[in-house]
Amino acid sequence: MLHRASAFIAFVSLLAAGPAGAAAPADPSPYAALAALEARVAAIGFRLTTANAAWCPVQQPQFGWVWGDPRLYDADRRAEAIAVYGATDRDAPFLAALAPASPAANAGLRVGAAVTGMQGSAVPEGADTHPFARITAIETWLAALPPSAPLALDTGDTGAFTLTPVAGCVSDFRVEADAKAGAVADGRMVLVNQGLAQFANDDDELAAAIAHELAHNILRHRARLDAAGVDRGLGKQFGRSARLFKQTEVEADRLSVWLLAGAGYDPAAAARFWTAFGQRKGRPLFQAGTHPGWRDRVASLEAEAALIAAARASDQPLHPPLIDAPPPLE
């Protein structure tokens, strides 16, 4: 993975084009584009995880933040990068984004606040030198806390804060400065590339992309695929492994529409987003065996939206069909 400074340089021209390819003035600091997207992802992620908590068999504390770290940036551009967030500590992890009305925002924390301690102890450092290692260690430590237990934070010069999280679905959120139109869920984290976000015309459509990845985590797809013994190498694209990966993609699509509805987003946004993604320029000529074709995908999304509309029309409570008993991977 590239450090963010290098990735940003490659990404500036894509940002200038915008979603529809229209010319736009270049931002004086490309880091501002990342910060703005992180703010949107923090708000959407907090809303999706907390509004749908009742549907999630495993929960974690949700504070409504996205973490930043000076170690993500090459030394020659570190000062420029952290200045965008208003961070002043060139070594400590900091809050890169806060969701409105979240526990973190309500406690009085601000974007850029350095975090030097948690619960009276030093911030976890991480076990390796990967740029995200410290953020991963922090997120993992926080996720293991009781979902509604108060948390004490030391922010150095800014002072001490105590905040009480909200229980939510298992997932933390990140944005990567990568022009590739991709995203990933690993069971506890959702990472969205900037290149994927360009297909979203509004927050409902961006929420659709994020909800798809969140659905993978809620349905424990990584663990279930590993238990099924899939090939994650070259054999992933063929045979049984490809079929099982495709099954999880269809499941994530279906659940994502319900997550949108449960959080007050437009369920039809999923079909709009994935239509734009499926028709993107430069897409592969041949559809990978691990994913459904985009037309089949959109048809499935529209079918779930129709089920939601029917439930609402008859005043029935929403309840995703896959939550209670997802089909086995076999």
Secondary structure as GFF3:
##gff-version 3
##sequence-region A 1 330
A	DSSP	alpha_helix	4	17	.	.	.	ID=ss1
A	DSSP	alpha_helix	31	51	.	.	.	ID=ss2
A	DSSP	three_ten_helix	53	55	.	.	.	ID=ss3
A	DSSP	beta_strand	59	62	.	.	.	ID=ss4
A	DSSP	beta_strand	65	68	.	.	.	ID=ss5
A	DSSP	three_ten_helix	70	72	.	.	.	ID=ss6
A	DSSP	three_ten_helix	75	77	.	.	.	ID=ss7
A	DSSP	alpha_helix	78	85	.	.	.	ID=ss8
A	DSSP	beta_strand	94	98	.	.	.	ID=ss9
A	DSSP	alpha_helix	103	106	.	.	.	ID=ss10
A	DSSP	beta_strand	117	118	.	.	.	ID=ss11
A	DSSP	beta_strand	121	122	.	.	.	ID=ss12
A	DSSP	alpha_helix	133	143	.	.	.	ID=ss13
A	DSSP	beta_strand	151	154	.	.	.	ID=ss14
A	DSSP	three_ten_helix	156	158	.	.	.	ID=ss15
A	DSSP	beta_strand	160	163	.	.	.	ID=ss16
A	DSSP	beta_strand	166	169	.	.	.	ID=ss17
A	DSSP	beta_strand	172	176	.	.	.	ID=ss18
A	DSSP	beta_strand	183	185	.	.	.	ID=ss19
A	DSSP	beta_strand	189	193	.	.	.	ID=ss20
A	DSSP	alpha_helix	194	197	.	.	.	ID=ss21
A	DSSP	alpha_helix	203	218	.	.	.	ID=ss22
A	DSSP	alpha_helix	221	227	.	.	.	ID=ss23
A	DSSP	three_ten_helix	234	237	.	.	.	ID=ss24
A	DSSP	alpha_helix	239	262	.	.	.	ID=ss25
A	DSSP	alpha_helix	269	278	.	.	.	ID=ss26
A	DSSP	alpha_helix	294	313	.	.	.	ID=ss27
A	DSSP	alpha_helix	321	324	.	.	.	ID=ss28
###
